[in-house]
Amino acid sequence: VAKDLGLQLPEIRDGGIRVVSESTTQYFALHGKTGYLVTAERIDREQLCRLVEKCVLRCELIVQGQM
């Protein structure tokens, strides 16, 4: 993510980027040393999407002061 957005790793470590989602559980986070988007919580497809065939988890990145 950091590479795709052209951000430097110190910007990530300093809290200038937040990962948010519609759910109360935050399933994704940014790894401070690599800038990769990683899973922050266990994702249980049967619990989240038991009644739908296509399971999609959406998240947004908020970059403070850059864009």
N, C-alpha and C positions, 0 to 999 in steps of 0.2 A: 504494500500500500504506500509506504513512504516513497519508494522509487517511482511508482505510478504518478503520485502527486507532486513529485519533485521536492520533497521535504527532507530536512536533515534530521538525523536521529536525536540530537539534543532537543529539537522541537517536540518530539514525541515524549521524551523522558520528562520534560518540563510541564507536561499536562496540557499542551496546546491543542491536543486532538482527543476527541471523545467518540466512543462508539455507542450509539443509542439504538434501541429497537422499540417496537410497539408493545412487546411483552414486558412484564414486570421483572422477569429473569433475563439477565444480560448473558446471552450465550456466546458472544464474541468479544474479543479484546485485541488491542495492539500490543505486540511484544516490544518492550522498550529498547532492547538491544539490537533487534533485527529489523523492526518496522513491519513484520509480517502480521497479517490478520490471523488470529488463532482462536480456538475454542476455549471459552472461559468456564463453561459448565458442561456437564454431561448432557447430550442431546438424545432424548428418548422419542423416537419417531412414533411408536405406538401410543404414547401418552399425548403427544402434541397433535398428531394428524390421523388419529385412528379412523375417522370417517371419510377421509379424502384420499384419492389415489396419488395425487401430486403434492408432495410436502415441501413448502417453501418457507424459509425463515428470512425475513428481511431485516436489514440494519442500515443505519446511516452513519457517516463519519462527519463530525462537526469539527472544522478547523478554525480555531480562533485567531482572528487578526491577520489571516493570510489571503483570504479570497473575498 
